[in-house]
Amino acid sequence: MFPSGIRVLSLFSGIGGAEVALDQLGIHLKVVVSTEFSEMNRNIVRTWWDQSRQTGELIQIDDVQRLKGEYLETLVRRVGGFDLIIGGSPCIGGNGYNLVGKELEQSSVFSHYSRILEQVKHVMRRM
């Protein structure tokens, strides 16, 4: 279905479990835009990316809040849109515990999923 690979937006990527799973399924990762606050986790994803000899492009962003407005629109257009948007349950406060249920709904980070998804869909409709 995607012979040249897929373009993925990965929100709250953690250590890249979804990216690794896609790769293990034989799905070529043409572009991965990964948002992850933790520098250690970003380093883990980068190391896996390099060691697994990915031929696509990895774009790492340290703050999901940067994905808005003109910056997000420019990014979507630059990569040619996204075939898949995925997201883990975000951790807060560096405690390593994922938010679930009401905690996730009531946190400010939860709103980023729907905001980003809606803006990406809006930009892609105009492409």
ABEGO torsion letter per residue (X at the ends): XBAAEBBBBBBGAEAGAAAAAAAAAGBBBABBBBBBABAAAAAAAAAAAAAAGBABBBBBBABAAABBEAAAAAAAAAAGEBABBBBBBBBBGGAGBBBBEAAAAABAAAAAAAAAAAAAAAAAAAX
